[in-house]
Amino acid sequence: MKTKLLVTTTLDLPPSCISFVPSHPEKVLVGTYHLKDPGSKDGSSDVQRDGSLSLLQLTEAKIQLVHTYLFDYAILDLRFSPSDPERLAYATSNGMIHVCSFDSEKRDFILDHRVIEVAPSPDILALSLAWEPPEQRSLYSDFIAVTLSNGAISIVDSVHLTSESEPYQAHSLETWVVAWSRVTDHPALYTGGDDSALCFHRLNKAWQLGSTSDAPSPPTLCSELVRDSKIHGAGVTSIVSLCTDKDNREILLTGSYDEYARILQITPGVKRPKVLVEKRLDGGVWQLRQLGASELSEAEGNGELSITVLASFDILGKFEEHESMNYASDAQLGGFEHTIKDMTFVSTSFYDKKLCIWKLEDDSVSLPAMDM
């Protein structure tokens, strides 16, 4: 299936994360990461980073900048709340999580800005975050799981702006990704690290049982149910929980620097996940996003980016206009027919700071609904 480039632009700083704005699908929010000083001549390790958040208006003819916030820290990840599309959280290079209200109709689109310190030191980066699923959140809180560059994970309360629990050391190297389990009888998290490990952590359930509006203590990790370092041949960089069955077996989609995307089955009481299918994508798989029953993967290859759309691991199309590593892409439906034709894709490349809007040209492929 062919791809069609609609419009492209060059950003001011290297893009590290991106998302369509849920309440305004014609707009995207871009976070950037700029290494100001890769190392001083005297051998010290004083690394300085800066970055930005930019709101862009998209059409098939042009990309228009609405407004940019410049920061003295870099943005590593940004996510809109699945419970409230006008709440935004983003992770920064100085170990903070920023939570704010978001109004894309205003030029100054960040409102009610709050900051939560999650790292024990400002030289530890907050790498990624995941909002608590709406069906699992408690009445008086909305938790966010955060990964750190020292291998730890932390859980914060975005309503009461607390991070009282100590960061939990999940991995020996960077914890790249965290995802909430879809199993509802007991809250749990999956994590992936640069140590090639995929882990499954059970949370203390007591935090969900609060019945007052007083700030609850953030959940703590009470047991590690799975730790597997054999399936992935390099760092685990992306985890998507696809579905569960009546026996609480969970199906995961994972991406790794070893260039493979895999579908795994997690079975209660079984220590090692089962590999159901795997596919090599000719580049480290940095991120996967679920699009109905399809996924968008970002492949980091040797000087050439390949954006691959997957449905049951069939490659539907590749976008190959980028010339450097891709850390940030997103996609959304733009019509009512639920076909590939209705999807708009935005993708970026890091070193050349390129942003592209594109589509797949063939409208004969539908996106089936995900069986839950």
ChimeraX attribute file (.defattr): number of C-alpha atoms within 10 A of each C-alpha:
attribute: neighborCount
match mode: 1-to-1
recipient: residues
	/A:1	12
	/A:2	11
	/A:3	16
	/A:4	12
	/A:5	16
	/A:6	15
	/A:7	16
	/A:8	19
	/A:9	14
	/A:10	13
	/A:11	18
	/A:12	14
	/A:13	19
	/A:14	24
	/A:15	30
	/A:16	24
	/A:17	26
	/A:18	25
	/A:19	23
	/A:20	24
	/A:21	21
	/A:22	17
	/A:23	14
	/A:24	13
	/A:25	16
	/A:26	15
	/A:27	21
	/A:28	21
	/A:29	18
	/A:30	26
	/A:31	27
	/A:32	27
	/A:33	23
	/A:34	22
	/A:35	15
	/A:36	12
	/A:37	11
	/A:38	12
	/A:39	13
	/A:40	10
	/A:41	7
	/A:42	6
	/A:43	7
	/A:44	8
	/A:45	11
	/A:46	11
	/A:47	12
	/A:48	17
	/A:49	19
	/A:50	19
	/A:51	26
	/A:52	21
	/A:53	23
	/A:54	20
	/A:55	24
	/A:56	20
	/A:57	17
	/A:58	18
	/A:59	13
	/A:60	13
	/A:61	10
	/A:62	13
	/A:63	18
	/A:64	13
	/A:65	14
	/A:66	16
	/A:67	16
	/A:68	17
	/A:69	13
	/A:70	13
	/A:71	14
	/A:72	15
	/A:73	22
	/A:74	25
	/A:75	31
	/A:76	23
	/A:77	27
	/A:78	26
	/A:79	22
	/A:80	22
	/A:81	20
	/A:82	16
	/A:83	14
	/A:84	12
	/A:85	16
	/A:86	18
	/A:87	19
	/A:88	22
	/A:89	23
	/A:90	25
	/A:91	28
	/A:92	27
	/A:93	26
	/A:94	22
	/A:95	23
	/A:96	25
	/A:97	28
	/A:98	17
	/A:99	25
	/A:100	19
	/A:101	18
	/A:102	21
	/A:103	18
	/A:104	22
	/A:105	10
	/A:106	11
	/A:107	11
	/A:108	14
	/A:109	17
	/A:110	18
	/A:111	15
	/A:112	9
	/A:113	12
	/A:114	14
	/A:115	15
	/A:116	18
	/A:117	17
	/A:118	28
	/A:119	26
	/A:120	12
	/A:121	11
	/A:122	14
	/A:123	15
	/A:124	19
	/A:125	24
	/A:126	32
	/A:127	27
	/A:128	26
	/A:129	26
	/A:130	24
	/A:131	24
	/A:132	24
	/A:133	17
	/A:134	12
	/A:135	10
	/A:136	18
	/A:137	15
	/A:138	16
	/A:139	12
	/A:140	16
	/A:141	23
	/A:142	21
	/A:143	23
	/A:144	22
	/A:145	21
	/A:146	30
	/A:147	32
	/A:148	31
	/A:149	23
	/A:150	20
	/A:151	21
	/A:152	24
	/A:153	29
	/A:154	25
	/A:155	27
	/A:156	25
	/A:157	22
	/A:158	23
	/A:159	14
	/A:160	18
	/A:161	19
	/A:162	19
	/A:163	21
	/A:164	16
	/A:165	15
	/A:166	16
	/A:167	20
	/A:168	15
	/A:169	15
	/A:170	26
	/A:171	24
	/A:172	15
	/A:173	18
	/A:174	23
	/A:175	31
	/A:176	28
	/A:177	27
	/A:178	27
	/A:179	24
	/A:180	22
	/A:181	25
	/A:182	23
	/A:183	19
	/A:184	11
	/A:185	9
	/A:186	13
	/A:187	20
	/A:188	22
	/A:189	20
	/A:190	21
	/A:191	25
	/A:192	32
	/A:193	29
	/A:194	21
	/A:195	19
	/A:196	24
	/A:197	25
	/A:198	29
	/A:199	23
	/A:200	24
	/A:201	21
	/A:202	18
	/A:203	17
	/A:204	16
	/A:205	15
	/A:206	12
	/A:207	14
	/A:208	19
	/A:209	10
	/A:210	15
	/A:211	10
	/A:212	9
	/A:213	10
	/A:214	10
	/A:215	14
	/A:216	20
	/A:217	19
	/A:218	26
	/A:219	22
	/A:220	20
	/A:221	22
	/A:222	12
	/A:223	12
	/A:224	15
	/A:225	15
	/A:226	21
	/A:227	19
	/A:228	15
	/A:229	18
	/A:230	12
	/A:231	16
	/A:232	22
	/A:233	15
	/A:234	20
	/A:235	25
	/A:236	31
	/A:237	26
	/A:238	24
	/A:239	27
	/A:240	23
	/A:241	19
	/A:242	19
	/A:243	18
	/A:244	20
	/A:245	11
	/A:246	8
	/A:247	9
	/A:248	15
	/A:249	15
	/A:250	20
	/A:251	23
	/A:252	23
	/A:253	21
	/A:254	24
	/A:255	31
	/A:256	26
	/A:257	22
	/A:258	19
	/A:259	21
	/A:260	20
	/A:261	28
	/A:262	21
	/A:263	22
	/A:264	21
	/A:265	19
	/A:266	19
	/A:267	17
	/A:268	13
	/A:269	8
	/A:270	10
	/A:271	14
	/A:272	19
	/A:273	22
	/A:274	14
	/A:275	14
	/A:276	11
	/A:277	13
	/A:278	15
	/A:279	14
	/A:280	14
	/A:281	21
	/A:282	16
	/A:283	21
	/A:284	26
	/A:285	29
	/A:286	26
	/A:287	26
	/A:288	25
	/A:289	18
	/A:290	18
	/A:291	20
	/A:292	17
	/A:293	15
	/A:294	21
	/A:295	20
	/A:296	19
	/A:297	27
	/A:298	28
	/A:299	28
	/A:300	24
	/A:301	19
	/A:302	12
	/A:303	11
	/A:304	18
	/A:305	24
	/A:306	25
	/A:307	24
	/A:308	21
	/A:309	23
	/A:310	20
	/A:311	19
	/A:312	11
	/A:313	17
	/A:314	11
	/A:315	13
	/A:316	17
	/A:317	18
	/A:318	16
	/A:319	20
	/A:320	13
	/A:321	19
	/A:322	21
	/A:323	19
	/A:324	20
	/A:325	24
	/A:326	30
	/A:327	23
	/A:328	24
	/A:329	27
	/A:330	23
	/A:331	21
	/A:332	17
	/A:333	17
	/A:334	15
	/A:335	12
	/A:336	7
	/A:337	12
	/A:338	17
	/A:339	17
	/A:340	22
	/A:341	18
	/A:342	18
	/A:343	18
	/A:344	21
	/A:345	21
	/A:346	21
	/A:347	26
	/A:348	34
	/A:349	26
	/A:350	23
	/A:351	14
	/A:352	17
	/A:353	21
	/A:354	22
	/A:355	23
	/A:356	20
	/A:357	24
	/A:358	19
	/A:359	20
	/A:360	21
	/A:361	16
	/A:362	15
	/A:363	14
	/A:364	9
	/A:365	13
	/A:366	16
	/A:367	14
	/A:368	13
	/A:369	11
	/A:370	12
	/A:371	10
	/A:372	8
